[in-house]
Amino acid sequence: MSTSALTKAKGFKKSKTGTYLSIGTTAFGAISVIKQVKKARSEHDVLKLVDAAVSAAAIVTGLAILYRELKRLGDDDVLLG
C-alpha cells in the first residue's frame, strides 16, 4: 500500500462514514455473542457464558467509544442529540 493510500485509509477511519461503518461492524459482532450465549446456556457451560458476557461488554464498550468519536466529529444526526 502506498503512503498516499495509507493516509487516505487513516483519514477514512476518522471520518463520520468510517465511524458509522465501524459501529455497524461492531454491532454485527453482537450476533456472534448471542449465538455464543445460546450455545453456552444449552450446554450449561458457565465458563463459555462468562466468555460471552466479557465479549458483550467489549462490544458495548466499543460502541460507546465509537459514539463518543461521532460526537467529537460534530455529527448533526438527530438521533445523537
BELHU-V766186 format. One line per field, one symbol per residue. ss: DSSP state (H for helix, E for strand, - for the rest). phi: phi as a letter, one per 30 degrees, with the letter a starting at -180 (. if undefined). burial: I if it has 9 or more other ideal C-beta (glycine too) atoms within 8 Angstrom, else O. Layout:
ss = ???
phi = ???
burial = ???
This chain:
ss = --HHHHHHHHHHH--HHHHHHHHHHHHHHHHHHHHHHHHHHH---HHHHHHHHHHHHHHHHHHHHHHHHHHH-----HHH-
phi = .ddddddddddddcdddddddddddddddddddddddeddddchcddddddddddddddddddddddddddddidcddddi
burial = OOOOOIOOIOOIOIIOOIIIOIIOOIIOIIOOIOOIIOIIOOOOOOOIIOIIOOIIOOIOOIIOOIIOIIIOIOOOOOOOO
